[in-house]
Amino acid sequence: MKKTLFTLLAIASGLYASTAVATDGMFGFTSQGKEIRVSYMTNSKNDPQAFAFHLNCAGSCDLQSYTDQVISDFVYALEHSQLTGCNPDCTQKTTMAPNHTFTRTDAAERADEIKKFSGSEDEPRLYVVNGQRPGIPSDIRLINNGRLEAVDGVQFNDLGSQFTVTLPVSGEQGALSFWHDAVERMLKDYITKPYENCKTRFTTKSNGQMIKTQTCSVVES
């Protein structure tokens, strides 16, 4: 029987059981000395459709190896009921039966299985949103068969006092897509620095695809 991401997450801690009856939300855990935020999105049936890991892997940091450790620590946190920011139902379900014999090696092996199914048909997708400075995105990747790949059409420009995000809001011929909405939601969840004077511009390419560009001023503390 195929081990779906739903099944693996359910085995780990019952997260699927809790998110299936919840609205979209966010929780956190610790990895490599940092608090990692995870946002998730559901479909009309409240089934999880996408999980986005919010990272700050800057400078000489290798994003692939860093992400691999993050996913492993995520699975470990699930198994040991170490999520933060859950709603009461999530907290109750994830603290019912923590498995204290579940090791870091076990977590790494299960994380490798989970990453293989990301992006497969009828499976939730795992995304990584990364920033070179906290609170402002500079990169977004999809985990596809365990490896990070760029998300088509999404571009960032960090100008210091301003940042610009350009992303498609439709596919070719103008057909709207859940995944374009999901990417926009992930970016909104990631942006934690105060910003103001946001200006939005829509353009349409020759193939009918609509593009959205948003430029915002960063409020420095």
C-alpha positions in Angstrom: 0.0 0.0 0.0 1.3 3.4 -0.9 2.5 5.4 2.1 0.9 8.8 1.5 2.0 12.0 3.2 -1.4 11.9 5.0 -0.6 8.5 6.4 3.0 9.4 7.5 1.8 12.6 9.2 -0.9 10.6 11.0 1.5 8.0 12.1 3.9 10.7 13.4 1.4 12.4 15.7 -2.2 12.6 14.5 -1.6 16.0 12.8 -3.8 15.2 9.9 -6.6 14.3 12.2 -6.4 17.7 13.9 -5.8 19.8 10.7 -8.6 18.1 8.8 -11.2 19.8 11.1 -9.4 23.1 11.4 -9.1 26.1 9.2 -5.8 27.1 7.6 -3.2 28.0 10.2 0.3 28.1 11.5 2.4 26.4 14.1 6.1 26.1 15.0 8.9 23.9 16.2 12.7 24.3 16.8 15.4 23.3 14.3 19.1 24.0 14.5 18.6 26.5 17.2 15.9 28.5 15.5 12.2 28.7 15.8 10.7 27.4 12.4 7.2 28.5 11.5 5.0 26.2 9.3 1.8 27.4 7.6 -0.6 25.0 6.1 -3.5 25.4 3.6 -6.6 23.2 3.2 -9.0 22.6 0.4 -12.8 22.9 0.5 -13.0 19.6 2.3 -10.5 20.7 4.9 -7.9 18.3 3.6 -4.3 19.6 3.9 -3.1 20.7 0.4 0.2 22.5 1.2 2.7 23.0 4.0 5.2 25.9 3.9 8.3 25.9 6.0 9.5 29.5 6.7 13.3 29.6 6.8 16.1 32.2 7.1 19.0 30.4 5.5 21.4 33.2 4.6 25.0 33.7 3.5 26.9 30.5 3.0 24.0 28.3 4.2 23.3 25.4 1.9 19.5 25.5 1.5 19.1 21.8 0.5 20.9 20.4 3.5 19.4 22.9 5.8 15.9 22.0 4.6 16.6 18.3 5.0 17.4 18.9 8.6 14.4 21.1 9.1 12.0 18.4 7.8 13.7 15.8 10.0 13.3 18.0 13.0 9.7 18.6 12.0 8.9 14.9 12.1 10.8 14.5 15.4 8.7 17.4 16.9 5.5 15.8 15.6 6.4 12.5 17.2 7.4 14.1 20.5 4.5 16.6 20.7 6.8 19.6 20.5 4.7 21.8 18.2 3.9 25.3 19.4 1.0 27.6 18.4 -1.4 24.8 17.8 -5.1 25.3 18.4 -6.6 23.4 21.4 -7.7 20.5 19.3 -4.2 20.1 17.8 -2.5 20.4 21.2 -4.8 17.7 22.6 -4.3 15.3 19.8 -0.5 15.7 19.6 0.0 15.2 23.4 -2.0 12.0 23.7 0.7 9.5 23.1 4.2 10.9 22.5 6.7 8.2 21.4 9.8 8.8 23.4 11.6 5.9 21.8 11.5 7.6 18.4 15.0 8.7 17.7 16.6 11.4 15.5 17.6 8.6 13.0 14.0 7.4 12.9 12.9 11.0 12.1 15.5 11.4 9.3 14.3 8.2 7.7 10.7 9.1 7.9 11.4 12.6 6.6 13.1 11.1 3.5 9.9 9.2 2.8 7.6 12.2 3.3 9.8 14.3 0.9 9.5 11.7 -1.8 5.7 12.2 -2.0 5.6 16.0 -2.0 4.1 17.2 -5.2 2.8 13.7 -6.2 -0.8 13.4 -7.5 -3.4 13.8 -4.7 -0.7 14.5 -2.1 0.0 17.7 -0.2 2.9 19.8 -1.4 5.8 20.9 0.8 7.2 24.3 0.1 10.2 26.2 1.5 10.0 30.0 1.7 13.5 31.4 2.5 14.8 34.9 3.3 18.2 36.5 3.4 17.0 38.7 6.2 14.2 37.9 8.7 10.6 38.6 7.6 11.2 39.4 4.0 11.1 36.5 1.4 13.8 36.1 -1.2 13.2 32.6 -2.5 10.4 30.0 -2.7 11.0 26.3 -3.6 8.8 23.2 -4.0 10.1 20.0 -2.5 9.8 17.6 -5.4 10.9 13.9 -4.9 13.1 15.1 -2.1 14.8 17.9 -4.0 14.2 21.6 -4.0 13.0 23.2 -7.3 12.1 26.7 -8.2 8.5 27.8 -8.4 7.9 29.0 -11.9 7.1 32.7 -12.3 7.8 33.9 -8.7 10.5 36.6 -8.5 11.8 38.7 -5.6 13.7 41.9 -5.5 15.0 43.1 -2.1 16.0 46.8 -2.4 16.6 47.4 1.3 14.0 50.0 2.0 11.6 48.3 -0.4 10.9 44.8 -1.6 9.1 43.6 -4.7 7.3 40.2 -5.3 6.1 39.2 -8.7 4.0 36.1 -9.1 1.4 34.6 -11.5 -2.2 34.7 -10.5 -3.4 32.5 -13.3 -2.0 29.9 -15.7 -1.9 30.2 -19.5 -5.1 31.5 -21.0 -6.0 33.1 -17.7 -7.2 29.9 -15.9 -7.0 30.5 -12.1 -5.2 27.9 -10.0 -5.3 26.8 -6.4 -1.5 26.7 -6.4 -1.1 30.4 -7.4 -3.4 31.3 -4.5 -1.4 29.0 -2.1 1.9 30.6 -3.1 0.5 34.1 -2.5 -0.8 33.0 0.9 2.6 31.5 1.9 4.3 34.8 1.0 1.9 36.8 3.1 2.4 34.4 6.0 6.2 34.7 5.7 6.3 38.5 5.7 6.6 39.5 9.4 8.4 42.9 9.2 6.2 46.0 9.2 5.6 47.3 5.7 3.5 50.1 4.2 2.6 51.9 1.0 2.1 48.7 -0.9 1.3 49.2 -4.6 -0.1 46.4 -6.7 0.2 46.2 -10.5 -1.4 43.6 -12.8 -0.2 42.8 -16.3 -1.3 40.2 -18.8 1.3 38.3 -20.9 0.7 37.4 -24.6 -0.4 33.9 -23.6 -3.2 35.2 -21.4 -1.3 34.6 -18.1 -2.0 37.4 -15.5 1.0 38.6 -13.5 0.8 40.4 -10.1 3.6 42.7 -8.9 3.5 44.1 -5.4 6.0 46.7 -4.2 6.1 47.6 -0.5 8.2 49.9 1.7 9.8 48.3 4.7 9.4 50.0 8.0 12.7 49.7 9.9 12.4 49.4 13.7 
